[in-house]
Structure formats: C-alpha cells, structure tokens
Amino acid sequence: MRILIAEDDEVLADGLSNSMRHSGYAVDCVRDGQAAKLILSGEQPFDLVILDLGLPKLDGFSVLRCLRESNRQVPVIILTARDGEGDRVKGLDLGADDYMIKPFSLPELEARVRALIRRGQCGMNPVYSCGKLTFDSVARRTMIDGIPLELTTRELSVLEALMLRTGWVVSKEQLLERLYSYSEEASNNAIEVYIHRLRKKVEPAGVTIRTIRGLGYVIDNLLQPAN
Ligand code: CA
C-alpha cells in the first residue's frame, strides 16, 4: 500500500510518515500543492492521500479538485487547522472521503486510513491465501495454519505484493515501487535479500516463491490438490 502525504509542516509530515512507514506503508511526502498535483497526475498509483488544506503554491482544495476532475478515485483524507464547518463541507463536496482537524491523534488518523482502505476493498475478500498461508490485507497480518507469522514490515510488503497476485509474476520493479518511496535508496539486491528470507519463512506453509529469470517472482502453492 502506497500513501501520499501532502503537508508543509515539516514536524507533522515527518511524524506522520514515520508512523505510516512503521505500519508497513510505502510513503511519499510533498510539501506544497503544486508538487502534490504533479505527483498525483503521474504514473505512480497511490492507495490513499493525506492532504493538508493550507498548502503553499496551490491549496489543498485546488489539489483535490484537480484530482477528482481527472477522475482519480483514490481515497483522500483532508487535514485542516481551520475548524470552520464551511471548509469541511467544501472538502467533502469536492470529493474528500474523510477529514481530520488539527491537532489530531495519530492512532485515530491511522484507524481512519485503515477504514478507508478497507472500504476501497469493499466487496473484495480482504484475506488472501496460498496453501496454508493467509494474508489479511486490512489487519496486515500473515498466518500459517492460523498461527501468526513474524515478518518485518518490508517482508510483509513484499509478501503482500506477491499474494495479491498469487500464481502471477510480480516484477522486481513492482516490488521496489511498493517498498520504497522516491526519497529512499532502493536496490535490486535488497529485494533478493527479502525474497530469500521470505522463502524460508513461508516454506512451512507449503508455499514457494519462484524466481522467473528476467521477469520477477511468483508465489505458488506447492500442495495444489491433484485434480
Ligand atoms: Ca499547512
């Protein structure tokens, strides 16, 4: 899951992004409305946007309007220091999905992020399985035969990308995109290390992660029923 944070308050933006990264999301931060508009009109898909209304260069309302006019349905939570009802109504009317008034509690914001992501997956089963391995995309928890599997947040993100496309090849580039935001140094070697560690951890579930040379990786159930 990839989140964009558009917030010009450096302390708040750092606190938010650290906390989101800790929860296993890939996070990109921008500090003004122009940059937000630019990155949101690019190729990189985001699963959620946290948008401050009072941004330099272009305000949050304008960013939101551009986003919705370009028909992008990504969920948006607006952040506002303004406690005026009018701003909240305007934000929601422009297509925001939720709002938080500053100062807000981080656990509450995280709960709202999870709720929106869950709503975005409405009608889809949030639990993916492969062999005895299950991945709950909302609780972000992996189990083997109902027993929780200990994974680092990066390992979890790699496994998530693979399990959302069980039986299909996921390229190294796709894994890198999920794992790293633009500001972070990413390397193919790091992906190989995570895959190596994951392979050992998911083996007891009868699951294998195969390397498809030149293409990427595919997660498969070794214990397919024979029919
Ligand atoms: Ca601001």
Boltz pocket constraint, residues with backbone or C-beta under 6 A from the ligand:
constraints:
  - pocket:
      binder: B
      contacts: [[A, 7], [A, 8], [A, 9], [A, 52], [A, 53], [A, 54], [A, 55]]
      max_distance: 6.0
